[in-house]
Amino acid sequence: MEQPENDLIVQFSQGDSVAFTAIYNRYYSRLYYFVKRFVTEREDAEDITADIFAKLWKMRHNLHTIKNIEAFLYITGRNACLDFLRHIQRRNQRQKELIYVLLQSPAEGELDEDVKTKVLRSIYAEIEKLPRSTRTVFKMAYLEGMSNGDIASALSINNQSVRNYKLRAVKLLRVSLLNKNMLVGALIGLYCNILRAFE
């Protein structure tokens, strides 16, 4: 027998896990397919939907009707999809910029595909050799498109530390790539100039 709606809401707001499970089971599929309209990858849609229910649990004390819960789920879902799509857009834009820099070398002219591949491989290999914290910040900033503030919050460090790690990454990459290959060094110089624009 289905639990009366008012009792369900009261128990949910009081932190009852059975009531939460009932609400989760009632809305999960609807919310997942709502998110899936905007986020094409199944895993991403599942992650976003799970995060929304985690937020719902944290906000349970402020939600006193089923309409409140529905509104919260769909508004939070819409905002989560927007945030996800903006993040993807920023990441793709930065990757395009990196590729553009790698393929434009005024001193060297056009590069054939083998050289382009070697250049990309060299840069990514050197990124992986960076010290752990420096590498993490660099990837979050440039490859994932996160702002200094978001990185600082995620890693529990201050904004100045984020800037320091980014500068250190640039210096280490420039030195290591210059030592390996002058062509790659010239490209990384252009790449670093673009990176500084996002500091």
C-alpha positions in Angstrom: 0.0 0.0 0.0 1.4 3.4 -1.0 2.3 5.8 1.8 0.1 8.9 2.2 1.8 11.8 0.5 1.7 14.1 3.6 3.3 11.4 5.8 5.9 10.8 3.1 6.9 14.5 3.0 7.1 14.8 6.8 9.2 11.7 7.1 11.5 12.8 4.3 12.0 16.2 5.8 12.9 14.5 9.1 15.6 12.5 7.4 13.9 9.2 7.0 15.9 7.1 4.5 12.9 5.0 3.5 10.9 8.1 2.6 13.9 9.4 0.5 14.0 6.0 -1.3 10.3 6.2 -2.1 10.8 9.7 -3.6 13.9 8.6 -5.4 12.1 5.7 -7.0 9.1 7.9 -7.9 11.2 10.5 -9.7 14.5 9.0 -10.8 13.4 7.8 -14.3 11.6 11.0 -15.1 14.5 13.2 -14.0 17.1 11.0 -15.8 15.3 11.3 -19.1 14.8 15.0 -18.6 18.6 15.4 -18.1 19.3 13.0 -21.0 17.5 15.4 -23.4 20.4 17.8 -22.9 23.3 15.5 -22.0 23.9 12.8 -24.6 26.3 10.5 -22.8 24.5 8.0 -20.5 27.2 8.1 -17.8 27.1 11.8 -17.6 23.3 11.9 -17.4 23.4 9.3 -14.6 26.1 11.3 -12.7 24.1 14.5 -12.9 20.9 12.8 -11.8 22.6 11.2 -8.8 24.1 14.6 -7.9 20.6 16.2 -8.0 19.2 13.6 -5.6 22.2 14.2 -3.3 21.3 17.9 -3.3 17.7 17.1 -2.7 18.7 15.2 0.4 20.7 18.1 1.7 17.7 20.5 1.1 15.1 18.2 2.6 14.4 20.5 5.6 13.2 23.2 3.2 10.9 21.2 1.1 7.4 20.8 2.6 5.2 19.6 -0.3 5.5 17.3 -3.2 5.3 20.3 -5.6 8.3 21.8 -3.8 10.2 18.6 -4.4 9.3 18.4 -8.1 10.2 22.0 -8.7 13.5 21.6 -6.9 14.4 18.5 -8.9 13.6 20.0 -12.3 15.1 23.5 -11.6 18.2 21.9 -10.2 18.3 19.5 -13.1 18.0 22.3 -15.6 20.8 24.3 -13.9 23.0 21.2 -13.7 22.6 20.6 -17.4 23.5 24.2 -18.2 26.6 24.1 -16.0 27.7 20.8 -17.6 27.2 22.1 -21.2 29.0 25.3 -20.4 31.9 23.3 -18.9 32.0 21.1 -22.1 31.9 24.2 -24.2 34.8 25.8 -22.3 36.8 22.6 -22.5 36.2 22.1 -26.2 37.2 25.8 -26.8 40.4 25.4 -25.0 41.3 22.2 -26.7 40.6 23.9 -30.1 42.9 26.7 -29.0 45.6 24.3 -28.1 45.3 22.5 -31.4 45.3 25.8 -33.3 48.5 26.9 -31.6 50.1 23.5 -32.2 49.3 23.7 -35.9 50.4 27.3 -36.4 54.1 27.8 -36.5 55.2 30.9 -38.3 58.8 29.8 -38.3 58.2 26.3 -39.6 55.3 26.7 -42.0 52.9 23.9 -42.6 53.5 20.7 -40.6 52.7 17.3 -42.0 50.4 15.0 -40.0 53.2 12.9 -38.6 54.9 16.0 -37.1 51.6 17.3 -35.7 51.0 13.9 -34.0 54.5 13.9 -32.5 54.1 17.4 -31.2 50.8 16.6 -29.5 52.2 13.4 -28.1 55.3 15.3 -26.8 53.2 18.0 -25.1 50.8 15.5 -23.4 53.7 13.3 -22.3 55.4 16.3 -20.7 52.2 17.3 -19.0 52.0 13.9 -17.4 55.6 14.3 -16.0 54.7 17.5 -14.1 54.7 17.2 -10.3 51.3 15.9 -9.1 49.8 19.1 -7.7 51.1 21.2 -10.6 49.8 18.6 -13.2 46.4 18.5 -11.5 45.9 22.3 -11.5 47.2 22.6 -15.1 44.8 20.0 -16.3 41.9 21.5 -14.4 42.7 25.0 -15.7 43.5 24.4 -19.3 42.1 21.0 -20.4 39.0 21.0 -18.2 38.3 24.8 -18.5 37.9 25.4 -14.8 38.3 28.9 -13.3 40.9 29.7 -10.7 38.2 30.1 -8.1 36.6 26.7 -9.0 40.0 25.0 -8.8 40.8 26.7 -5.5 37.5 25.5 -4.1 37.9 21.9 -5.4 41.4 21.5 -4.0 40.9 23.6 -0.8 43.7 26.0 -1.7 43.7 29.8 -2.3 43.6 31.5 -5.7 47.2 32.6 -5.4 48.3 29.0 -5.0 46.4 28.1 -8.2 48.1 30.9 -10.1 51.5 29.8 -8.8 50.9 26.2 -9.9 49.8 27.4 -13.4 52.9 29.5 -13.8 55.1 26.7 -12.5 53.5 24.3 -15.1 54.2 26.8 -17.9 57.8 27.2 -16.9 58.4 23.5 -16.5 56.7 22.7 -19.8 58.6 25.3 -21.7 62.0 24.1 -20.4 61.4 20.5 -20.9 60.0 21.0 -24.4 62.8 23.4 -25.5 65.3 20.8 -24.3 63.6 18.1 -26.4 62.9 19.9 -29.7 63.2 23.5 -30.8 60.0 23.2 -33.0 58.0 22.0 -30.0 59.6 24.7 -27.9 58.4 27.4 -30.3 54.9 26.0 -30.3 54.8 25.8 -26.5 55.8 29.4 -26.3 52.7 30.4 -28.3 50.6 27.9 -26.2 51.9 29.5 -22.9 50.9 33.0 -24.1 47.3 31.7 -24.7 47.3 30.0 -21.3 48.3 33.3 -19.6 45.2 34.9 -21.0 43.1 32.7 -18.7 45.0 33.4 -15.5 
